[in-house]
Amino acid sequence: MFRTIATAAILALTVTAAQASDSLADRVHAAAEKACAVEAAPGMRPATHYDAIVQQCVYRISDSAMTKYQAQATAAQGKLANK
């Protein structure tokens, strides 16, 4: 009985954490798009060239931020495990 309850609790926490991670990724991506808007050149030709520049900017900023947040989360989990 205890195993069933413990398994259900762990599953619920995992699903909640995954949803939080998705929303964090969405917020980071939106912030990166906003930050890279200055690199967008509306009306410039060739559009594919400038779109690629903006997409690379968004990827670079999003990846950097997610790496930073994952490192912080890992450090926080390590601190909790040591207590």
C-alpha positions as CSV (number, residue, x, y, z in Angstrom):
1,M,0.0,0.0,0.0
2,F,2.8,2.4,0.9
3,R,4.6,1.7,-2.3
4,T,1.5,2.5,-4.3
5,I,1.1,5.8,-2.6
6,A,4.8,6.7,-2.8
7,T,4.8,5.8,-6.6
8,A,1.7,8.0,-7.1
9,A,3.3,10.9,-5.3
10,I,6.5,10.6,-7.2
11,L,4.6,10.4,-10.5
12,A,2.6,13.5,-9.6
13,L,5.8,15.5,-8.7
14,T,7.5,14.4,-11.9
15,V,4.5,15.6,-14.0
16,T,4.4,18.9,-12.1
17,A,8.1,19.4,-12.6
18,A,7.9,18.6,-16.3
19,Q,5.1,21.1,-16.7
20,A,7.1,23.8,-14.9
21,S,10.1,23.1,-17.1
22,D,7.9,23.5,-20.2
23,S,6.6,26.8,-19.1
24,L,10.1,28.0,-18.2
25,A,11.3,27.0,-21.6
26,D,8.4,28.9,-23.2
27,R,9.2,32.0,-21.1
28,V,12.9,31.8,-21.9
29,H,12.1,31.5,-25.6
30,A,9.8,34.4,-25.5
31,A,12.4,36.6,-23.8
32,A,15.0,35.5,-26.3
33,E,12.7,36.5,-29.2
34,K,12.1,39.9,-27.6
35,A,15.9,40.4,-27.0
36,C,16.7,39.4,-30.6
37,A,14.0,41.7,-32.1
38,V,16.7,44.4,-32.5
39,E,18.5,42.1,-35.0
40,A,15.4,41.6,-37.1
41,A,15.4,43.7,-40.2
42,P,11.8,44.0,-41.5
43,G,11.6,44.3,-45.2
44,M,15.2,43.4,-45.8
45,R,16.1,41.1,-48.6
46,P,16.9,38.2,-48.6
47,A,14.4,37.5,-45.9
48,T,15.8,34.0,-45.3
49,H,19.2,35.4,-44.5
50,Y,17.9,37.8,-41.9
51,D,15.5,35.2,-40.5
52,A,18.4,32.8,-40.0
53,I,20.3,35.5,-38.1
54,V,17.3,36.1,-35.7
55,Q,16.7,32.3,-35.3
56,Q,20.4,31.8,-34.4
57,C,20.2,34.7,-31.9
58,V,17.1,33.2,-30.3
59,Y,18.7,29.7,-30.1
60,R,21.9,31.1,-28.6
61,I,20.2,33.1,-25.9
62,S,17.7,30.4,-25.1
63,D,20.4,27.7,-24.9
64,S,22.5,29.9,-22.7
65,A,19.7,30.7,-20.3
66,M,18.5,27.1,-20.0
67,T,22.0,25.9,-19.3
68,K,22.3,28.5,-16.6
69,Y,18.9,27.5,-15.0
70,Q,19.7,23.8,-15.2
71,A,23.0,24.3,-13.5
72,Q,21.3,26.3,-10.7
73,A,18.6,23.6,-10.3
74,T,21.3,20.9,-10.1
75,A,23.2,22.9,-7.5
76,A,20.0,23.4,-5.5
77,Q,19.2,19.7,-5.7
78,G,22.7,18.9,-4.5
79,K,22.3,21.2,-1.5
80,L,19.0,19.5,-0.6
81,A,20.5,16.0,-0.9
82,N,23.4,17.0,1.4
83,K,21.1,18.1,4.2
